Amino acid sequence: MGRTKIILEKEKLRSLYVDENLTPMAISKLFNCNSITIRNRLKEFGIPLKDPAFARIRSKRLDFDGNLPNKAYAIGFRIGDLNVYRPSEKSQTIVVRCHTTQDDQVEIMKSLFESFGKVSVSLNKGHYHVNCFLNNTFGFLLPKNSGAWEWLKNDDSLMPSFIAGYVDAEANFILNQGRARFKIDSYDVDILSFISSWLSSKGMNNPFRRIYKKGDVWKGKYPLNEDLWRLNINDMVSLEGFIRLMMPLLRHKKRLSDMKVCLKNINERKTKKYGTK
């Protein structure tokens, strides 16, 4: 008497193997058969066997959902503060990582990527090591050159989100000599020039200049590897407009807190200058 043939529905097998990324061995245990049987059924149903790189993925990863404001923000934040790479040429994984001492930065990473893949966070001597494991639909985060952001330059609906991501990574809202100020110090002259041009086109005055040359000693510590550039927004009207543009978009809690302090300072100065209506 021959062995009873294991009955498997095609869509059920596809779901287990492709969507849930189970191995033939794991599936065989569910149906009390051997892995060779599962492989034979996959071939019979025309379900392609996974390449080794994809088969090694054990955590569930979802495709990027196409949300363009989130994409613009993520690109700005990545350029400012993240390392992104593919472990090998054929890898099915995009790794997004950072080292930080800030809880706020960890929370931003989670808000951006936790819905799409595994986010691993470890803490060692006050330093967080964050690694996010995503699929190839996040390949738009790999480049750090102008090709990553130039598509945004004529889109006024997305540029604020891109700037917000970069601000959360790199910028500061401060009080200096009793006045609210905004500044970004960065080696990324192309990014700062790009942002400066857009802000200027919206009527926001933003002095942009080189503050140190390559090789100069900065803050008495070490010689700089590149020219250091600064973008400022100092005048009250421009800064208020910029703050109101950024307020709904920033995710970094300290940036938001500092920004509100600056807005309060602006309102107090306006009251002192113009009085109350």
N, C-alpha and C positions, 0 to 999 in steps of 0.2 A: 504494500500500500504506500503510495507516494506521500510526500510531505505536503501539508496544507499550505496553499499559497497565501502569503500575507496580503490582505486587502488594504490599500492605501489610496485615499482620494488625492488627485493631482494638486488641487488648490491647497489642501491641508499640508501636503508635503512641501509645496512651494513656500507657504507661509512659515513653516518651521525652519526650512533651510535658508531661505533668502531673507525674509523679513526679521525673523528672530535670530538668524545667524547661528543656528545650532549645527554641530558637526554631525556627519552620518552616524558616528558612534553614539552620540547623545540621543539622536532620533531613534536609533535601533533599540535603545533601552526602553523608550516609551511604548514600543510596539512588540517588545519581547522577541526580537529577531536579531540577526547580526548586521554589521555595518555594510557588508558586501551586498546584502539584499537591498538596503537603502540606496546604495550607489547604482544598483541595477535599475531600480524604479526611477531614479532621477534621469538616467539615460533613456528609459522607455518613454517618459513623459516629455523629453526634450528640454529638461531644465539644466542649463549649463552648469558645470562644476565650477566652483569659485576658485579664483587664482589664489596662490598661497598667501599673498599679502592681505587680501580681504578675509581669507579664512582665519587668519590669526587675530582678527579684531574680536574682542570678547564683550566690549561694552556697546550698548545700542547707540547709534549715531544717526541723527536726522539731518536731512538736507536743509541748507539755509532757506528760510521762508520767503525771501524776496523783499523783505521790508527795507525800502530804500533809505529812509531816515536812519534806521539802525545800522545799515551798511555804511552810510556816510560817516556816522559817529564812530563806528568801529575802525574805519580806515584812519581817521584822525587820531584816535587813541593809540592805534597800533604804531603809527609813524612816530608819535611822541614817546612811547614808553614800552613797546612790546617787541619781543623776539619771535619771529614766525618762520617755520621751516618745514620741509618735507623730509622725513628721515632718510629716504632713499628715492631714487628716480622712479621706481615702480610702486612706491608706497601708496596705500589708500588713505593715509593719515596726514592731516595737517596739525602740527603741534604749535600752539600759541602759549608763550610762557613769559613770566616776569619774576623778578626778585624785588621785594618791597618791604618796607617797615610799616606800611600804612594799611590799617584795616579797610579804609575807604576804597583803596585800589583793589583789594581782594573782592570786595562786594561788587565793584564794577565788572570785574572779570566774570563773576558768577552771573550777573544780570545779563551780560552779553552772550555767554556761551553755554551756561548750564542746561538750557533747554534743548541743546543740540548734541551734546556729547559729555564725556566724563571730564570733570574739573577736579584735579587733585591739588590739595593745599597742605603743605607741611610747614611747621614753624620750628626754627632753629636759632636760638640766641637772639630772639627779637626780630628775625628776618623771615618773612614768608616766601616760600617757593611755590609758585602757582603754575601748573601745567594743564592745558586744556587740549583734549584729543578730539578732533573734528574730522569730518569727511572732506572730500575734495571739492565740494561746493563752496568751501571757504577759501579756495585758492586765490580769491581776490585780495586776501590779506598778505600774500607772499611778497609782492613787489613793494619796495620802499622808495622808488624813484618817481618822477613826475607822472609816469603812466598810471600810477595808483590813484591819482586825484584829479588829473586834468579834465576828466569827463564831467566834473562838478562845476567847472568855472562859469558856465552859462546857465546854471540852474539855481536861481535865487531861493527856491524852496528847500534845497538840500545843503547849500553852503553853510547855513547856520549850524546844522547838525555836525558837519565835518569840523567846523571851527570849535564847536563845543567839545568834541572828542579830543582835539589837540589841546584845548585849554585845560581840560581835566587832567591831562597828562603832564603839561609843561608850565602852565601859567600861574600867576599870582595876582590876587586883588589885595591891595595894601593901603594903609594910611601913611602918608609921608608929609611931615611938616603940617599936620592937621588937615590934609587934603586927600581925598580918595584917588587912588592911582591903579592902573592895570599895566602889567608888563609880562612879556615873555622874553627870556634869555635863551638862545639856542644856537647851535652850530648850523641848523637847517635853514640856510639862507633862502633856498628856493621855496620852502614852505612859508616862511615868514613873508617873503615878497609876494607870494600868491595871496595870502590872507590880507596883507596890507593893501594890495590893489583892490580887492573886493570891498574891504571896509571903506576905502576912499571913494569908491564908486557909489557908496550908500551915504556919503556925506559925513563920515566919521573921521575926524582928524586923528592920525596915528603916526607920530614920528617913528621912523624906522632907520636904524643906522648900525654900523659896526662899532662896537664898544671896546673890543680888544683884538689884536692881531695874533695870528698863529705865532707861538713862541713866547708871547707875553706871559708874565706871571700873574695869575688871577687870585685875588684875595690872599696874596702872600703864600700860596700853597704850592703850585706846580705850574710849569709852562703848558700853555694850551696847545692841543694837537691841531686845532683848526681856528679860523677866525670866529669870534663870538659876536652874535648879532642881537639887537634888542628892538622889540616892538613895544611902544607905549601908547596908552590912551590916557591923557591927563586932563584935557579940558572938560568941564563939567557937563556940557550938553552932549558931547560925543560919548562920554563914559556912561551917562545915564541911558542913552539910547542903546549902547552895547550891552549894558547890564540887563535891560528889559528884553533884549533879543536872546540873551543867553539863559535867563532865569528858568524858562520851562524846559531847557535842554540839558543842563549840566546834571551829572550824576554823583560827582565827588562831593561828599557832605561838607568837607572843610572849605572847598571852593565856594559852595553855596552859602555857607555861613559867613565867610569873608566878604563875599559879594553883597550880602545884605547889610553888613556893617558899612560898606562903601556907599550903598544906596542911602542909608540913613544919614551918613555924612553929607551927601549931596543935597538931600532934602533940607537938612539943617542950614547949610550954606545958602540955599535958595531962599529960605525963609528970612535969614539974616539980611540977604541982599535986597530982596524984593518985598519982604513983609508977607503977611497972610492976607488972603482975599476974604 
